[in-house]
Amino acid sequence: KRTPSTEIELQQLPLGLANPYLQSALQANIASGSVSSRGKLQVRQLNESPSLRYQGMASIDRFDLRAGTQSLLGWQQLKATGLRVDSAPLSLGIDQFIWQKPTATLHFAEDGSSNFSSLQPGTASPAITPPATQTATQAPAPPAAAINAQADPASATASSASQVTQATPTDALPIELRIKRLDLVDGSLDFADA
């Protein structure tokens, strides 16, 4: 029996469309960014119930998350290849993540609060300014899920790769997540502590 399938292509959908929903949870907004995807959607019969499978690639390009005028988190491109999503059982598999030029800004005030402390709705936004005598340092931003990151000395750019396999407990998040490789290229962290 042939499995019904259809080709799907999404080109540069603006992520700013999600701001009304984001701002109900965070005092931040997506200043720029778009999502693109290309792949095949299949409908399968599993235990007399329909099941969906999506296979392909996806990317989020030129992302910039801001609180007011300050950029908190951004990147040039986050691309997932070998993407597989199943609805039953719920699972997400990615052969390779390529994270191009991720940036983050983390500033601490004297009271221990940071520029991320005021993101929760209803929280006042503290004025956090690095001391005049201190220069915010630039350091490689660690990948969010990197485990045993191994830099490739032959690479022309600063990058790291890791093998990640994670199955989350069903009582915490009922989804199986598998990431085979994560490449971080030219990441930077703007850090300052008052």
C-alpha positions, 0 to 999 in steps of 0.5 A, a space after each residue: 500500500 502506497 503511503 500518501 505524501 506531499 512536498 512542502 516548501 516554506 520560504 522566509 516566513 517572518 518570525 516577527 509574526 510571532 511577537 504578539 504571542 511571544 510578548 505574552 510570555 517575555 518582555 522581548 521581541 523578535 526584531 528580525 529573522 525568518 524560517 524556511 523549510 523544504 521536505 516531504 510530509 507523509 501520512 502513515 497508518 499506525 495502530 489504526 490511527 493516522 501518523 504524520 512524518 516530516 523529513 527534510 531541512 529547516 533553517 532560521 536566518 538572521 535572527 535577532 531577539 531584543 529587549 528594547 534596543 538591546 540585542 540579547 540573542 541572535 545568529 546569522 543562520 541556524 540550519 538543521 539537515 536530515 530533519 525527521 519529525 514523527 507525530 506518533 510516537 512524538 520524536 525529533 531527529 536531526 543529523 546535523 545542526 549548523 549554527 552560524 555566528 551566534 551572538 549573545 549579550 549577558 550583562 550583570 548589575 551590582 545587585 546580581 540582576 542581569 539583562 535577562 532578569 526583566 524578561 518576565 512580564 510584569 518585571 521592571 527593566 533594570 538599567 544595566 550598564 557595564 562599568 566605564 573601566 571594564 570592557 565587555 569581553 568577547 568569548 566563544 558562545 557555548 552551544 546550547 546542547 553541546 556535549 564533549 565539543 571537539 574543535 576541528 583544527 583544520 577548519 578555517 573558521 572557529 567551529 565545534 562539533 558534538 555527538 548528542 543523543 538525548 531521550 527526555 523522560 516522559 514525565 518531563 517532556 514526552 518527546 524523543 530528541 536525537 541530534 547527531 552533530 552540532 557545528 558552532 561557527 564563529 560564536 561570540 558572547 558579550 559579557 560584563 559583570 559590575 
